[in-house]
């Protein structure tokens, strides 16, 4: 079966040729839509160093070689890596020189005159395009020390010139917008309610000038401990100080290890953050964001994704790979051992009439790297997950996660809907006296991120999903209560692993990213909740592109489809594989033919 084989690392992340003849032909030739102009092309030609083009000066054949050459004279402040900020050393994946970026942009404009080509496709039924967004680098905004005290630092937009060219390149190729993390640890670095959005303002103005939209992620977590993280960004220093005084504000496992990536949902309603609850702190942050960017809400900023946990996702930090405690495909561990979570568990067990169930998580759930059948709780035959105790614990554990999201979304929605903040009419109703009644909602949509925990999906217990907080088993859909909650807030979801196939994973992990995505999309479609997709890993192989297209357009009416695709992530790897990315994702999703079906 096409595309169904184990992919090696080199195949998954290979660097192909840059802008071959096929890719040149596939640039959308709608010049009005893309904003192509001879004057812009001439301007780019003048701004490029003549020596950049090599032997033939402006010859087509020299572009490929020129784009592969790193500039050795990149301004340190513009480069990004090597800037020692308050969060440590950057390991940026976006270091191409401004000259290289301008050359690539010029190549896109030149290619717009080439005749149109088509990708190999199969004809089935008419479809509409899926908007493509691109994630910006994690270190797009950074903190640089200014020498004013221990917390003296200011936020800066890294590589402003390079970002400006890159944004124009994205728009010229048909990308709809960008996703960017608005880091809690950067914005509120100076102290409680001391917000610094200045660097983000410069970024959003650049995005607006390029004609793109922004999906802003309120990132209430730290960076550096997840796959693909290229920098370290902590929680705000004042929050870490609170954590030193009260370490139970952090998620804790059975061994007592404290995870400082985000705040435990167990203390959501406790005034642990200098007199405010975490829910209030998140709401105040979003209110400050809405005030700062009010003129852009709904126009430039079309969606606000509210961070809910590790990596910004609605889940527990049950598989912490960054610090080496977990390795794929381990079942993970329950994160319910801080005193706030234990207090809640004890109260729930008491209400159930079984106080002995309130002392902690299951004793036989194994360790982070255990396999299902190595545990008494998750094993297929006779696992205690399928007992009254197992049902009680998993129901409590997962409901805490849903309640966490419900509380945060409710607070943020209330904040965004306050008088004076941008709103749009959701519906208009006729009244009995001949008048009109308008119902309004925030101008920017709200959404959350869900994790694609696909390992052990084919088992009875779905162990990894359960330790992450999704109470799913062979007989229970753990995503239904989440989407019911999202529907009540008219919020959407973003889901990962849309590029993965079942056959690409080892049989021992009983993985099914395809089955998981089908379940999520079907559940969302049933409740009318829009779902966007993200790739979990940065891949540029045809197998991944085929699967992304299949995921985007859906394989059946019941399966649903994606509202948008956000591709991870802008940087050197994307630029080195630009022709594959354009042909395999941008054109294929945004400008599909009248009839399409992904190849299997």
C-alpha positions as CSV (number, residue, x, y, z in Angstrom):
1,X,0.0,0.0,0.0
2,X,1.4,3.4,-1.0
3,X,2.8,5.3,1.9
4,X,2.6,2.4,4.4
5,X,6.1,1.7,5.4
6,X,8.4,2.7,8.3
7,X,10.1,6.0,7.5
8,X,13.8,6.6,8.4
9,X,14.9,9.8,9.8
10,X,16.6,10.8,6.6
11,X,13.4,10.1,4.6
12,X,11.2,12.0,7.0
13,X,13.3,15.2,7.2
14,X,15.3,15.1,3.9
15,X,16.4,18.2,2.2
16,X,15.6,18.1,-1.5
17,X,16.5,20.4,-4.3
18,X,15.4,24.0,-4.1
19,X,13.0,25.2,-6.7
20,X,13.3,22.7,-9.4
21,X,11.5,23.2,-12.7
22,X,8.4,21.3,-11.4
23,X,8.1,23.6,-8.4
24,X,8.5,26.7,-10.6
25,X,5.5,25.6,-12.7
26,X,3.3,25.0,-9.7
27,X,3.3,28.6,-8.3
28,X,-0.3,29.9,-8.4
29,X,-0.4,32.2,-11.4
30,X,-3.2,34.4,-10.0
31,X,-1.1,37.5,-9.7
32,X,-3.9,39.7,-8.3
33,X,-4.5,37.3,-5.4
34,X,-0.8,36.8,-4.6
35,X,0.1,40.5,-5.0
36,X,2.8,39.8,-7.6
37,X,4.2,42.9,-9.4
38,X,7.1,43.7,-11.7
39,X,7.9,46.7,-9.5
40,X,8.3,44.5,-6.5
41,X,10.5,42.1,-8.4
42,X,12.6,45.0,-9.6
43,X,13.0,46.3,-6.1
44,X,14.1,42.9,-4.9
45,X,16.7,42.6,-7.7
46,X,18.2,46.0,-6.7
47,X,18.4,45.0,-3.0
48,X,20.3,41.9,-3.7
49,X,24.1,41.8,-3.7
50,X,25.2,41.1,-7.4
51,X,27.9,38.7,-6.1
52,X,25.1,36.6,-4.6
53,X,24.1,35.2,-8.0
54,X,27.4,33.5,-8.7
55,X,28.9,32.9,-12.1
56,X,25.8,33.7,-14.2
57,X,24.8,36.7,-12.1
58,X,21.0,36.4,-12.4
59,X,20.9,33.1,-14.1
60,X,18.2,30.6,-13.0
61,X,20.7,27.8,-12.4
62,X,22.7,29.8,-9.9
63,X,19.8,30.3,-7.4
64,X,20.0,26.8,-6.0
65,X,23.6,27.1,-5.2
66,X,23.3,30.6,-3.9
67,X,20.5,29.7,-1.5
68,X,22.5,26.9,0.0
69,X,25.3,29.2,1.0
70,X,25.2,30.6,4.6
71,X,26.2,34.2,5.1
72,X,29.1,34.4,7.5
73,X,28.4,38.0,8.3
74,X,25.0,38.0,10.0
75,X,24.5,40.8,12.5
76,X,24.4,39.2,16.0
77,X,21.4,41.1,17.1
78,X,19.5,40.0,14.0
79,X,20.7,36.4,14.0
80,X,19.0,35.2,17.2
81,X,21.4,32.4,18.3
82,X,24.1,33.5,20.6
83,X,22.0,36.2,22.2
84,X,22.1,35.5,25.9
85,X,18.7,36.4,27.3
86,X,17.2,35.8,30.7
87,X,16.1,32.4,29.7
88,X,19.5,31.1,28.5
89,X,21.1,30.3,25.2
90,X,19.1,30.2,22.0
91,X,19.4,27.2,19.7
92,X,17.3,28.8,16.9
93,X,16.3,26.8,13.9
94,X,15.9,30.1,11.9
95,X,19.4,31.5,11.0
96,X,19.4,32.0,7.3
97,X,20.7,35.4,6.2
98,X,18.5,38.2,5.0
99,X,20.2,37.9,1.6
100,X,19.2,34.3,1.3
101,X,15.6,35.1,2.3
102,X,15.3,37.9,-0.2
103,X,16.6,35.6,-2.9
104,X,14.1,33.0,-2.1
105,X,11.3,35.6,-2.2
106,X,12.5,36.9,-5.5
107,X,12.5,33.4,-6.8
108,X,8.8,33.0,-5.8
109,X,7.9,36.2,-7.7
110,X,9.9,35.0,-10.8
111,X,8.2,31.6,-10.7
112,X,4.8,33.3,-10.9
113,X,5.2,33.7,-14.6
114,X,5.8,30.0,-15.3
115,X,3.0,27.9,-16.8
116,X,0.8,26.0,-14.3
117,X,1.4,22.3,-13.7
118,X,-0.7,19.8,-11.8
119,X,0.1,17.3,-9.1
120,X,-0.9,13.6,-9.7
121,X,-4.4,13.3,-8.4
122,X,-7.4,11.0,-8.4
123,X,-10.9,12.2,-9.2
124,X,-13.7,11.7,-6.7
125,X,-15.8,14.6,-5.5
126,X,-15.6,18.5,-5.4
127,X,-13.9,20.1,-2.4
128,X,-13.1,23.5,-1.1
129,X,-9.6,24.7,-0.1
130,X,-8.2,24.5,3.4
131,X,-6.4,27.6,4.7
132,X,-2.8,27.1,5.6
133,X,-1.1,28.8,8.5
134,X,2.6,28.5,9.5
135,X,4.0,28.4,13.0
136,X,6.6,31.0,13.7
137,X,9.8,30.0,15.5
138,X,9.5,29.6,19.2
139,X,12.1,32.3,19.8
140,X,10.4,34.9,17.5
141,X,10.2,37.1,20.6
142,X,13.0,36.9,23.2
143,X,14.1,38.5,26.4
144,X,17.4,40.4,26.4
145,X,19.0,41.5,29.7
146,X,19.2,45.3,30.2
147,X,21.3,45.4,33.3
148,X,18.5,46.7,35.5
149,X,18.4,44.3,38.4
150,X,18.0,40.6,38.6
151,X,14.8,40.6,36.5
152,X,15.9,43.5,34.3
153,X,15.2,42.4,30.8
154,X,13.2,43.7,27.8
155,X,11.4,41.8,25.1
156,X,12.7,42.1,21.5
157,X,11.5,40.9,18.1
158,X,14.4,38.8,16.8
159,X,15.6,39.3,13.3
160,X,13.0,41.9,12.3
161,X,14.3,42.3,8.7
162,X,14.4,38.5,8.1
163,X,10.9,38.2,9.6
164,X,9.6,40.9,7.3
165,X,10.9,39.1,4.2
166,X,9.7,35.7,5.4
167,X,6.2,37.0,6.1
168,X,6.0,38.4,2.6
169,X,7.2,35.1,1.2
170,X,4.5,33.2,3.0
171,X,1.8,35.6,1.8
172,X,3.1,35.6,-1.8
173,X,2.8,31.8,-1.8
174,X,-0.8,31.7,-0.6
175,X,-0.4,31.1,3.1
176,X,-3.3,32.6,5.1
177,X,-1.6,33.4,8.4
178,X,0.8,32.6,11.1
179,X,0.6,31.0,14.6
180,X,2.8,32.5,17.3
181,X,3.3,31.8,21.0
182,X,2.7,34.8,23.2
183,X,4.8,33.6,26.1
184,X,3.6,34.2,29.7
185,X,7.2,34.0,30.8
186,X,8.2,36.9,28.5
187,X,5.2,39.2,28.7
188,X,4.7,39.1,32.5
189,X,8.4,38.7,33.2
190,X,8.7,41.9,35.3
191,X,6.2,41.0,37.9
192,X,2.5,40.4,38.5
193,X,0.4,42.4,36.1
194,X,3.5,44.1,34.6
195,X,2.8,43.2,30.9
196,X,5.2,44.0,28.1
197,X,3.6,43.3,24.7
198,X,5.9,45.7,22.8
199,X,7.8,43.1,20.8
200,X,4.6,41.4,19.9
201,X,3.1,44.7,18.7
202,X,6.0,45.1,16.3
203,X,5.5,41.5,15.1
204,X,1.7,41.9,14.6
205,X,2.2,45.1,12.7
206,X,4.6,43.3,10.4
207,X,2.1,40.5,9.9
208,X,-0.6,42.9,9.2
209,X,1.5,44.8,6.7
210,X,2.2,41.5,4.9
211,X,-1.6,40.9,4.6
212,X,-1.5,37.8,6.9
213,X,-3.6,36.9,9.9
214,X,-2.5,35.9,13.4
215,X,-3.5,32.9,15.5
216,X,-2.1,34.0,18.9
217,X,-1.4,31.2,21.4
218,X,-1.6,32.3,25.1
219,X,1.3,30.2,26.2
220,X,1.0,29.7,29.9
221,X,3.7,27.0,29.9
222,X,7.5,26.8,29.7
223,X,9.4,25.9,26.6
224,X,12.5,23.6,26.3
225,X,11.2,20.2,27.4
226,X,9.2,19.1,24.4
227,X,10.1,17.6,21.0
228,X,11.4,20.2,18.7
229,X,11.9,23.0,21.3
230,X,14.8,25.1,20.2
231,X,15.0,27.4,23.2
232,X,14.3,27.5,26.9
233,X,11.6,29.9,28.2
234,X,10.6,29.5,31.8
235,X,7.5,30.6,33.6
236,X,7.6,34.1,34.9
237,X,10.3,34.5,37.6
238,X,7.7,35.6,40.2
239,X,5.7,32.4,39.5
240,X,8.8,30.3,40.1
241,X,9.4,32.2,43.3
242,X,5.9,31.2,44.4
243,X,6.8,27.6,43.4
244,X,9.8,27.7,45.7
245,X,7.6,28.7,48.6
246,X,4.9,26.2,47.6
247,X,6.2,23.5,45.3
248,X,2.7,21.9,45.2
249,X,1.6,24.4,42.6
250,X,3.4,22.2,40.1
251,X,2.3,18.8,38.8
252,X,3.8,16.0,40.8
253,X,4.2,12.3,40.0
254,X,4.2,9.3,42.3
255,X,7.9,9.6,43.0
256,X,7.5,13.3,44.1
257,X,9.1,14.8,41.0
258,X,7.8,18.4,40.4
259,X,7.2,19.4,36.8
260,X,7.8,23.2,36.4
261,X,6.5,23.4,32.8
262,X,3.1,24.7,33.9
263,X,0.9,25.2,36.9
264,X,-1.1,22.2,38.3
265,X,-4.8,22.5,37.6
266,X,-5.4,21.3,41.1
267,X,-4.9,24.9,42.4
268,X,-7.0,26.6,39.7
269,X,-9.2,28.2,42.2
270,X,-6.7,28.7,45.0
271,X,-5.2,32.2,45.5
272,X,-1.7,30.8,45.3
273,X,-0.2,33.4,42.9
274,X,0.3,36.5,45.0
275,X,-3.3,36.6,46.1
276,X,-4.8,35.6,42.7
277,X,-5.9,32.2,41.5
278,X,-4.3,30.8,38.4
279,X,-7.7,31.2,36.6
280,X,-7.7,34.9,37.5
281,X,-4.1,35.3,36.4
282,X,-4.9,33.7,33.0
283,X,-7.9,36.0,32.6
284,X,-6.0,39.1,33.5
285,X,-3.3,38.2,31.0
286,X,-5.9,37.8,28.2
287,X,-7.6,41.0,29.2
288,X,-4.3,42.9,28.9
289,X,-3.7,41.2,25.6
290,X,-7.2,42.2,24.4
291,X,-6.7,45.8,25.5
292,X,-3.2,46.1,23.8
293,X,-4.4,44.7,20.5
294,X,-8.1,45.8,20.4
295,X,-7.9,47.4,16.9
296,X,-6.5,44.2,15.5
297,X,-9.0,41.8,17.1
298,X,-11.1,40.0,14.6
299,X,-9.2,41.5,11.6
300,X,-5.5,40.7,12.0
301,X,-5.9,38.5,15.1
302,X,-8.6,36.1,14.0
303,X,-8.1,33.4,16.7
304,X,-6.9,33.2,20.2
305,X,-5.7,29.7,21.3
306,X,-5.7,29.5,25.1
307,X,-2.9,27.4,26.6
308,X,-4.2,24.7,28.9
309,X,-1.2,22.7,30.0
310,X,2.2,21.3,28.9
311,X,3.1,22.3,25.3
312,X,0.0,24.5,25.5
313,X,-2.2,21.4,25.2
314,X,-5.2,20.3,27.3
315,X,-3.5,17.3,29.0
316,X,-1.4,16.3,32.0
317,X,2.4,16.2,31.6
318,X,2.3,12.4,31.7
319,X,5.0,11.7,29.1
320,X,7.9,14.2,29.9
321,X,10.4,13.3,27.2
322,X,12.5,16.4,27.6
323,X,14.1,15.4,30.9
324,X,14.5,11.7,30.0
325,X,11.9,10.3,32.3
326,X,9.7,9.0,29.4
327,X,10.4,7.3,26.1
328,X,8.0,6.3,23.4
329,X,5.9,4.2,23.6
330,X,5.7,4.1,27.4
331,X,2.3,4.3,29.1
332,X,3.3,7.4,31.1
333,X,2.3,8.2,34.7
334,X,-0.7,9.8,36.4
335,X,0.1,13.4,37.7
336,X,-2.1,13.7,40.8
337,X,0.3,13.8,43.7
338,X,0.5,17.5,44.5
339,X,-1.5,18.4,47.6
340,X,-4.2,20.2,45.7
341,X,-4.9,17.3,43.4
342,X,-4.7,14.9,46.4
343,X,-7.2,17.0,48.3
344,X,-9.6,16.9,45.4
345,X,-9.2,13.2,45.0
346,X,-9.8,12.6,48.7
347,X,-13.0,14.7,48.6
348,X,-14.3,12.8,45.5
349,X,-13.5,9.4,47.1
350,X,-15.3,10.5,50.3
351,X,-18.4,11.6,48.3
352,X,-18.3,8.1,46.6
353,X,-18.3,6.5,50.0
354,X,-14.9,4.9,49.4
355,X,-12.4,7.1,51.3
356,X,-9.7,4.4,50.7
357,X,-9.7,5.4,47.0
358,X,-8.5,8.9,47.8
359,X,-4.8,8.3,48.8
360,X,-3.3,8.6,45.3
361,X,-3.3,7.1,41.8
362,X,-3.5,3.4,41.0
363,X,-0.7,1.5,42.7
364,X,-0.4,-0.9,39.7
365,X,-0.3,1.5,36.8
366,X,3.4,0.9,36.2
367,X,6.2,3.4,35.5
368,X,6.7,5.9,32.7
369,X,8.2,3.5,30.3
370,X,6.1,0.4,31.1
371,X,4.2,-1.4,28.4
372,X,0.5,-2.0,29.0
373,X,0.7,-5.7,29.8
374,X,3.5,-5.0,32.2
375,X,1.0,-3.3,34.5
376,X,-2.0,-4.6,36.5
377,X,-4.0,-1.5,35.8
378,X,-3.8,-1.3,32.0
379,X,-3.3,-5.0,30.9
380,X,-5.8,-6.2,28.3
381,X,-7.2,-9.1,30.3
382,X,-8.3,-8.4,33.8
383,X,-6.9,-4.9,34.0
384,X,-8.2,-2.9,36.9
385,X,-9.0,0.1,34.7
386,X,-12.2,-1.9,33.9
387,X,-13.4,-2.1,37.6
388,X,-15.5,0.2,39.8
389,X,-12.3,1.7,41.2
390,X,-10.7,2.2,37.8
391,X,-13.9,3.9,36.5
392,X,-14.0,6.1,39.6
393,X,-10.4,7.2,39.3
394,X,-10.3,7.8,35.5
395,X,-13.6,9.7,35.7
396,X,-12.3,12.0,38.4
397,X,-8.9,12.5,36.7
398,X,-10.4,13.3,33.3
399,X,-13.2,15.5,34.6
400,X,-10.7,17.7,36.4
401,X,-9.1,18.3,33.0
402,X,-12.5,19.2,31.4
403,X,-13.4,21.5,34.3
404,X,-10.0,23.2,34.0
405,X,-10.6,24.0,30.3
406,X,-14.2,25.0,31.0
407,X,-13.2,27.5,33.7
408,X,-10.4,29.1,31.7
409,X,-12.5,29.4,28.5
410,X,-15.4,30.8,30.5
411,X,-13.2,33.4,32.0
412,X,-11.4,34.4,28.8
413,X,-14.7,34.5,26.9
414,X,-16.2,36.8,29.6
415,X,-13.1,39.0,29.4
416,X,-13.2,39.3,25.6
417,X,-17.0,40.0,25.6
418,X,-16.7,43.0,28.0
419,X,-18.2,46.3,26.9
420,X,-15.8,48.3,24.8
421,X,-13.9,45.3,23.4
422,X,-14.4,44.3,19.7
423,X,-17.3,42.0,19.1
424,X,-19.2,40.8,16.1
425,X,-22.9,39.8,15.6
426,X,-23.3,36.1,15.9
427,X,-27.0,36.0,14.9
428,X,-29.9,38.3,14.3
429,X,-33.5,37.4,15.4
430,X,-36.8,39.1,14.6
431,X,-38.8,40.1,17.6
432,X,-42.6,40.0,18.0
433,X,-42.9,43.8,17.7
434,X,-41.1,43.9,14.4
435,X,-37.6,44.8,15.7
436,X,-34.3,43.0,15.6
437,X,-32.4,41.3,18.4
438,X,-28.7,40.9,18.0
439,X,-26.5,38.3,19.7
440,X,-22.8,39.2,19.9
441,X,-19.6,37.3,20.5
442,X,-15.9,38.2,20.7
443,X,-14.4,39.3,17.4
444,X,-11.6,36.7,17.6
445,X,-12.5,33.0,17.8
446,X,-11.4,31.0,20.8
447,X,-9.7,27.6,20.6
448,X,-7.6,25.1,22.6
449,X,-5.0,22.5,21.6
450,X,-5.5,18.8,22.0
451,X,-2.6,16.3,22.0
452,X,-2.4,13.4,19.5
453,X,-1.7,10.6,22.0
454,X,-1.9,7.8,19.5
455,X,0.2,5.1,21.1
456,X,-1.8,2.2,22.7
457,X,-4.9,3.4,20.9
458,X,-5.5,-0.1,19.5
459,X,-5.5,-1.6,23.0
460,X,-8.5,-2.1,25.3
461,X,-7.2,0.4,28.0
462,X,-5.7,3.2,25.8
463,X,-3.2,3.6,28.6
464,X,-1.2,6.7,27.3
465,X,-4.4,8.6,26.6
466,X,-5.7,7.9,30.1
467,X,-2.5,9.0,31.9
468,X,-2.7,12.2,29.8
469,X,-6.3,12.8,31.0
470,X,-8.4,11.5,28.1
471,X,-10.6,8.8,29.6
472,X,-10.8,6.6,26.5
473,X,-11.0,2.8,26.4
474,X,-12.2,0.3,23.8
475,X,-15.8,1.1,24.9
476,X,-15.6,4.8,25.8
477,X,-15.0,7.9,23.8
478,X,-12.9,10.2,26.0
479,X,-13.1,13.1,23.6
480,X,-16.9,13.5,23.8
481,X,-17.0,15.5,27.1
482,X,-14.2,17.7,25.8
483,X,-16.1,18.6,22.6
484,X,-19.3,19.0,24.5
485,X,-17.6,21.6,26.7
486,X,-16.1,23.3,23.6
487,X,-19.5,23.4,21.9
488,X,-20.9,25.2,25.0
489,X,-18.3,27.9,24.5
490,X,-18.5,28.0,20.7
491,X,-14.8,27.3,20.7
492,X,-12.7,25.2,18.4
493,X,-9.8,22.7,18.8
494,X,-6.4,22.2,17.2
495,X,-5.3,18.6,16.9
496,X,-1.8,17.2,16.2
497,X,-0.4,14.2,14.3
498,X,-2.3,14.9,11.1
499,X,0.7,13.8,9.0
500,X,1.1,10.3,10.6
501,X,0.0,6.9,9.4
502,X,-0.5,3.7,11.5
503,X,2.0,1.8,9.5
504,X,4.9,4.2,10.2
505,X,5.0,3.1,13.9
506,X,6.2,0.0,15.6
507,X,3.6,-2.7,16.3
508,X,4.6,-3.0,19.9
509,X,3.1,0.5,20.6
510,X,-0.2,-0.5,19.1
511,X,-0.4,3.0,17.6
512,X,-3.1,4.4,15.5
513,X,-2.8,8.1,14.7
514,X,-5.3,7.5,11.8
515,X,-7.9,5.9,14.0
516,X,-7.4,8.6,16.7
517,X,-7.8,11.4,14.2
518,X,-10.9,9.8,12.7
519,X,-12.5,9.5,16.2
520,X,-11.7,13.2,17.0
521,X,-13.0,14.5,13.7
522,X,-16.1,12.4,13.9
523,X,-16.8,13.6,17.4
524,X,-16.2,17.2,16.6
525,X,-18.4,17.0,13.5
526,X,-21.2,15.5,15.5
527,X,-21.2,18.5,17.8
528,X,-20.4,21.1,15.3
529,X,-17.0,22.0,16.8
530,X,-14.4,23.3,14.2
531,X,-11.1,21.4,14.3
532,X,-7.8,22.6,12.9
533,X,-4.8,20.3,12.3
534,X,-1.1,20.5,13.1
535,X,1.7,18.2,12.1
536,X,3.4,16.7,15.2
537,X,6.8,16.4,13.5
538,X,8.5,18.5,10.9
539,X,8.5,16.3,7.8
540,X,8.8,17.0,4.1
541,X,8.3,13.6,2.5
542,X,5.5,12.8,0.1
543,X,4.0,10.2,2.5
544,X,3.5,12.9,5.1
545,X,2.0,15.4,2.5
546,X,-0.4,12.7,1.2
547,X,-1.6,12.0,4.7
548,X,-2.0,15.7,5.6
549,X,-4.2,16.2,2.5
550,X,-6.3,13.1,3.4
551,X,-6.7,14.5,6.9
552,X,-7.5,18.0,5.7
553,X,-10.3,17.0,3.3
554,X,-11.7,14.0,5.2
555,X,-12.3,10.5,3.8
556,X,-16.1,10.4,4.6
557,X,-18.9,12.7,5.6
558,X,-18.9,11.2,9.1
559,X,-15.2,11.7,9.5
560,X,-15.4,15.5,9.1
561,X,-12.6,17.7,7.8
562,X,-10.1,20.3,9.0
563,X,-11.0,23.9,9.1
564,X,-7.4,24.9,8.7
565,X,-3.9,23.4,8.6
566,X,-1.1,24.9,10.7
567,X,2.3,23.7,9.6
568,X,5.2,23.3,12.0
569,X,7.4,25.4,11.6
570,X,9.0,28.3,9.8
571,X,12.8,28.0,9.9
572,X,15.8,26.8,7.9
573,X,14.4,23.3,7.4
574,X,11.2,24.7,5.8
575,X,13.2,27.0,3.6
576,X,15.6,24.3,2.5
577,X,12.5,22.2,1.5
578,X,10.4,25.0,0.2
579,X,9.6,23.5,-3.2
580,X,8.3,20.3,-1.5
581,X,6.4,22.3,1.1
582,X,4.8,24.6,-1.5
583,X,3.7,21.7,-3.8
584,X,2.8,19.3,-1.1
585,X,1.0,21.5,1.3
586,X,0.2,25.1,0.2
587,X,-1.0,24.5,-3.3
588,X,-2.5,21.1,-2.6
589,X,-4.6,22.4,0.3
590,X,-5.4,26.0,-0.7
591,X,-5.9,25.6,-4.4
592,X,-7.3,22.1,-4.9
593,X,-8.8,21.1,-8.3
594,X,-12.5,20.6,-8.7
595,X,-12.2,16.9,-7.7
596,X,-9.6,15.5,-5.3
597,X,-8.7,12.5,-3.2
598,X,-5.5,11.9,-1.4
599,X,-3.3,9.0,-2.6
600,X,-3.1,6.1,-0.2
